[in-house]
Amino acid sequence: DALEVLAVENKDYSMTSERAEFLLGNDELHSGLLYLIGSSSENVEFDPINGYAALRLLTEICRVGISSSTECTTKNKFYSLLESFQKALHALEPRGESERLSYIYAVSNLVASCASSTEEMSKSVLQDTTLLHGWLSLLSRSSQPKLKSAILSSLSQVIEPGIWREEQDASIRPSDYISLSLYHAFGEANNQKDPTECLLASAKSPFVEERLGAYNVLRAMASRGCCVRMLLLYKGEDGNSIFVEWLLNQDNEFTNEGRQAKYNIVQSLLADDNNIEGLISTKTFREMQLWMKRGPAHTTTVPWDLATE
């Protein structure tokens, strides 16, 4: 726990270059933590007492590495840690909600770190279907809305970190290719379904935690210009799962948090650089503009047969 304090970063306790250098470039620290979580290179098993504390610190080190500017030597040591961490996570078998949450955050931060590092490391983690499926699958968590929410929210943080950070560094924003690859990996991890279909299913869940998680991913996708057309034109295999229809129907969300989250999706869609007016009907576009002007409590009035052209 004392070591975890070194990785803490908030508005009252900013990350210093000295702390970042220590966390990212200390070979002895890295070796000790990897040993505790069962590093394959050391041929040891996961430590039942200190293993998850070590996993949490490694997760925080990944997070620090995403946004820290360090010397070349330190970066190389950090990249070496990421490679070893990726291998070690393959052997991890979390049990119970707490352990699974730690695993979800560990993999998502590892992926985010690799996505903002080198092209080779990005490619390696995107091709690691075992790790991505272990992170993104909702199938084994049917009665665990908190875990589903954690999975979905962590995916949104990797796809579009700007919606979670007050100050966004362009260098940590993954490329369009990486964002789309992760989105499709989400679908593949869930019975190889269309990822938008999976998200809309979660967005209609009776559990508010799961719905909010799905809204976070949809907002992240709406914030990526390359993904907007895919969302707005989505109609599902049966033609009945229309994204725009779901978005404008406020009868499907009754909580204040949920209404705010759907409003945030509309705000992202209406960003100047998205230019969505030609993708939806004029009436629908004006309804979205009115919604954004009046705020989250606004009630839409668009007939569903006029929602798309």
N, C-alpha and C positions, 0 to 999 in steps of 0.2 A: 504493500500500500504506500509506503514511503517513496518508492521509486515511481509509482503512478502519479504522484504529485508533480514530478518533474515534467510530465507530459501535459499537465493542465494548462489550458489556454482559454481565457475569457477577457471581457472588457476591463476587468480589474487586475488581471494577471496575464500580461501579454507574453508571448513566446520570445525569449531573447536568443540572439545568435549563439551565445555560449551554450545554452541549454539544448538548442537544436543540434549543434555540433556534437555534443556529448551523446545525445540520443541516437543520432543517425550514423555516427562514425566510430562508435566504441565497439571494437571487435569482441572484447571480453564480455561486455553486457549482452551483445547479440548471441554469443555462444551459450552463455548461461541460460538465457531465456528459451532458446531453441532446445536446449537439453531438457528443460522442464516440461516442454510440450511434446517431447518424444521425437526429436530430430532423427530422421532416417540415417543421416550420415554418422551419427553417434551410436546407432543401433540400440536405443534405449526406449523404454515405454513412457507414456504420459504420466507425469507425476500426479497422483491422486489428491495431494494436499495443496501444492502450489501451482499446479498446471494451469488452472484457469486464471489465476492472478497473472501469470506470465503471459497467457494468451491476451488478456486485456491490455497489458502494457505493450505487447507487440502491435496490437491493433492501434493503440494511441501513437506509437512510433510511426506507423504507416500514415496516420492522419497528419502528423507533424511534417512528414516528408513530402506530402502533397503540396503544401503551401510555403515551405521554407527554401530560401536561397542559400546554398552552402557551397563550399569549395569542391573542386572536381574530385579530389581524393575522398572526401566525405560522401559525395554522391555515389561513387563507385562502391563504397562499403555498404551504403544503403541499398543499392541495387542487388548486391550480393545477398543481403539479408532477405530481400523480397523473394529471390529465387529459392532460398532455403525455406522460407516461411510457406511458400506455395506448396512445396513438396511435403512439408510437415502437416499441413492441413488435410492432405489426402488420408492420413492415417487416423484422423480425429473422428471419434464416434460419440457425439454429444447425446446425453440422455436428460430428459426433463426440460422444462421451459427455460430455466435460467441458463443452462449450458447451451441450449439451442440458440438463444438470443446472443450469447457471446460468440458463437460460431457464425451467425449471420453477420454481425458487425465486423468480425475478423475478415471474412471473405470479401465483403463489400468494400472495406477500406483497402484491402490488398489489391482488388481490381481497380479501384480509383487511383491508387498509387502507380500501378503498372500502366494505366491508361495515360497518365501524365508524365511518364518517364521516357523510355526509349521505344522505338517502333518494334524492336525485337521482343521486348517484354510485353508490350501490348498484344502482339500477335500470339505470344505464348499463352497468356491468360485467356484470351478470347477463344483459343482452340482447346482449352482445358474443359471439356464438356462435363467431366465428372464433378469438378469443383463448382461450375456454374449451375449444374442441376441441383447439387446439394444446397446451394444458396437460394435459388429461385423457385424451387418446386413448392407449390401450395398443396399438392395432392395428399401428403401425409399429415396435413394440419387442418383437416376439415372442421374440427371442433375447437380450434385454437385461434380465434380471431386476433389475439394480441401478436402471435407469431406471424400470422399472415400480414398484419399491418406493418410489422417490423421489416419483413421481406420487401414489401411494396415500397415503403418509405425509403429504405436503404437503396433500392434500385433508382428511385427518383433522385436521390442525392448524388449518385454517380453519373446519371444521364445529364442532369442539369444542376450543378452545384450552386449556381447563381440564385436559385429560389430559396436557398437555405443560408446564404451568407450575405451579410449587409454590404461588405466590400468584396467584389469579385475580382480575382486575378485571372486575366484571360488565359494565362499559361496553364491553369489547372482545369480549364474547360475541355472535356474530351472532344475529339473530332466528331463530325457528323457520322462518319463510318463506324466509329466505336459505339456511339449512342444507338444507332440503328442495329448494330450487331448484338448489343446487349438486349435490346427490345425483342428481337427475334429469338434470342436465346431464352428469354422468359417464356415465350410461346412453346418452344421446343421442350422446355423443362416441365411443361404442363400438358402432357399428352400430345405434343406437337400441334397444338391448336394455334389459330391466329392470335397473336398477342393482344390485339384490341378486343377480340371476343372474350379473352380471359379477364381483361381489365373491366369490361362492362359487366361481366358476371359478378366480380367482386364489388363493383360500384352499386350493384343492386342487392348486396348482402343485407340480411336483417341486423347484422352487427355493425355498429357505427365505426368501430376501430378499423374494420376491414374496408369499409366504404371510404374512410378518410385516407387510408393507404393508397387505394386505387385512384382517388382524386389527385393525390400527390404525383403519381406517375403520369397521369393525363396532363396535369399542369406542366410537368417537366417536358413532355413531348410537345405540348402546345407552344413551349418556349423555344423549340428548335425549329427553325424555318423549314428544314428538310422533312419534317414529320407532319406538318400542319395539313397538307393536302391529303395524306394518308388517313388522318383522323376524320376530317370533314366529309370525305367521300366514302367512308366505311359504312356498309350496309349489311354486313354479315352474310353468311352462306345462304340463309333463307330470305334475305332481304328485309327482315323485320327488326334487326338489331342496329338501327340507324343511330350513329353517334350524336348527330345534331338533335334528333328527336329526344334522346335521353337527356342531353344537356339542357335543353330548353324546358323540359317537363319538371317543374318544381314540386309537383305532387310526389315525386319519388325521393324527396329529401325534406325532413321535418326538423332537423336539429340546426341550431345557429351555426355550429362549427361546420356542418356539412354545407349549408347555404353559402357560407363565406368561402369554402373551398371551391365550390362550383363557380362562384363569382370570380375567384382568382384564375380559373381556367379561361373564362370569357375574357378577362383582362389580357391574358397572355396571347390568346388568339387574335385580339384586336390590336396587337402591337403594330406599329407603323411598318416595320420591315416584313410583316407576314403577307399583307395585301390579299386578304381572303375574300374580298367583295365579289370576285368573279367565280368563286367556288360554291357559293350558296345563293339562295334566292335573295332578292332585294329586301323583301319583307323580313326574312330571317336576319339579315345583316343589320337592318334598322332596329330590330328587336334586341339584338345583342348590344348595339350602341346605347339604346335606352336603358338596358339593364346596367351597363357599366356606369352610366350617368347617375342613375337613381340609387345604386348600391345593392348589397346582397339581399335585402328584403323585397326587392322588386318582384312582382309576379308577372310571368310572361303570358302572352295571349295568342301565340302563333298556332294556327291549326296544323296538325301534323302532316297533312297531305300537301301543305305548302312549305314545309320546312326545307326541302331541297328542290332543286330544279330538275 
